[in-house]
Amino acid sequence: MKNLTPILCLIATSTVAEPRFEDLSDRLPPHVYGGGWEHFVGGGIAVLDCNADSLPDIFVAGGGNPALLIRNDGAFQFTAIDVPELTGVTGAYPIDIDGDAVLDLFVLRVGANKILQGQGDCVFADTSERTGLPVDDNWSTAFTAWWESGATRPTLAIGNYVDRSNPDGPFEACDDNYILRPDETGYRAQKLTPGFCPLSILAANDARGRLTLRLSNDRHYYVSGGYEQMWDIAEARFLGPEDGWNNVSLWGMGIASRDLNADGRDEVMLTSMGDQLLQLAQEDGTYRAAPFTIGTYSQRPHVGDDGRPSTGWHAEFGDINNDSRADLFIAKGNVDQMPGMAMEDPNNLLMQNADGTFTETAATAGVATTERSRGAALVDFDGDGRQDLIVSNRRAPLELYRNVTAQTGGWINVDLRQDGANPFAIGAIIIVKTQETTQILQHVIGGGHAGGQMVGRHVGLGDATQALVTVSWPDGSESEHAVLAGQAVTLKKP
């Protein structure tokens, strides 16, 4: 726990609130993530405001069923609305592909991926061909994106799972991954090999402070010879032992990244079958596994009598009780009928304590359901300053929970805008300081399991009534903004 001790001097400890959620799943339109073996994985959720009403809307993968767009009408009322019908969808991520400050959706599929361009008022059009998106028949399961210096459009990275055309598969038959770089005709594809069947990719600053692609790979299909991967974007190479990168092999499902001790380096949670690995960022730019006593490994079900190992999927850091400490939600569920893994596998809600350890609270909070959960999102759906929860399940309906935690701390919600080709300022760093705490958040696209969100960044403040927000913009310039607790603000680059 050595490198987490600085957090002790940064935390206000007087605000204590036990998490509680109210099940409002019946407020959602009917939807199930279904399909055969190609949809054992996936089931991602994308969250965005598609009609500029300051309420987060939802796009949900359907697998063998059509994907679903759900409009948030306020007061926890939701309506299914028309969107280009797509089946075979494994997940989706909000992104502004064309720089018009209207969010689009990059849709991952078993088959050709799609770009649904936002037209405003939650209307989307399939512009994949016009955008120049390469057409292929891969089984895509992971996505991330970033803006390179001077680029007018984002660079995209696509993670592909098993090569279904390989006659010797499916084991040891992982497909190639791709980096898609913008050019005058659209996008040109660059192979990123070897591929070890990634289920999550994230482009973010690593422990060295360099923009790096992290790929979390499923050893169930690469079987041997594979491992987690780190690709240095500027140097266009995989990291190895000479960089202090020690190979780790696991059943990688999802990635969650958050700076837990305000040292400017993100810790990284990797979900898996068997246990969930939290990697602690070190001063020398390397990572080490968190000690078992930190409480995040969650290797077996925490309720019920099924003692077999757990299977983790989407992971996401958030501040459930606004005490200024990042908590962690993990969606759990058997792949399908794997007999060696727990069948009754409850989701995790891990609340961070003042000493940097985590305590399991999902059962008492009311979110320890045991469906085959896949995607999820922590997001404030009603604007009351508390992060709510939505969960997608394989072969079971969506779940929706309103956060009704009492006596929560203060909060702010920070959205970013700038002129130019990257209007949502992807790649910015947000530093939030109060008299007692400092929190540092990277503003990135990717990670999770097959889904992510592009809404304001929620930050709990504990007992503080205001915060100083410093934004390090993608071009390296900085601006400072005083923000009162209880405000959702949009900060524009000067």
Secondary structure, 3 states (H helix, E strand, C coil): CHHHHHHHHHCCCCCCCCCCEEECHHHCCCCEEECCHHHCCCCCEEEECCCCCCCCEEEECCECCCCEEEEEEECCEEEEECCCCCCCEEEEEEECCCCCCCCEEEEEEECCCEEEEEEECCEEEECHHHHCCCCCCCEEEEEEEECCCCCCCCEEEEEECECCCCCCCCCCCECCEEEEEEECCEEEEEEECCCCCEEEEEEEECCCCCEEEEEEEEHHHHCCCCCCEEEECCCCEECCHHHCCCCCCCECCCEEEECCCCCCCCEEEECCECCCEEEEECCCCCEEECCHHHCCCCCCCCCCCCCCCCEEEEEEEECCCCCCCCEEEEEECCCCCCCCCCCCCCCEEEEECCCCCEEECHHHHCCCCCCEEEEEEEECCCCCCCCEEEEEEECEEEEEEEECCCCCCEEEEEEEECCCCCCCCCCCEEEEECCCCEEEEECCEECECCECEECCEEEEEECCCEEEEEEECCCCCEEEEEEECCEEEEEECC
